[in-house]
Amino acid sequence: MTQDADKFAIANARKGAMLSLTRVYREDWEGFVSRHYDDVAFFNSLRCKRTIVAGE
């Protein structure tokens, strides 16, 4: 597991899973989740963005 103000990553070797996030702007993050099996790996990209509402 690594973590600082702009990066976060965690892995579970037993389950073959990994999450990696990078801050792109204030509260906005993007990254990926991966799941590894014997002969295949699945990757999903993530984008977590705050919705800005005028007047709030």
QUIZIBEL-V46777 format. One line per field, one symbol per residue. phi: phi as a letter, one per 40 degrees, with the letter a starting at -180 (. if undefined). burial: + if it has 24 or more other C-alpha atoms within 12 Angstrom, else -. Layout:
BEGIN
phi=???
burial=???
END
This chain:
BEGIN
phi=.baacbbaaabbcccgbabbbbcbafbcbaiabbbbbdbabbbbcbbbbcccbdgb
burial=-----------------+++++-------++-++----------------------
END
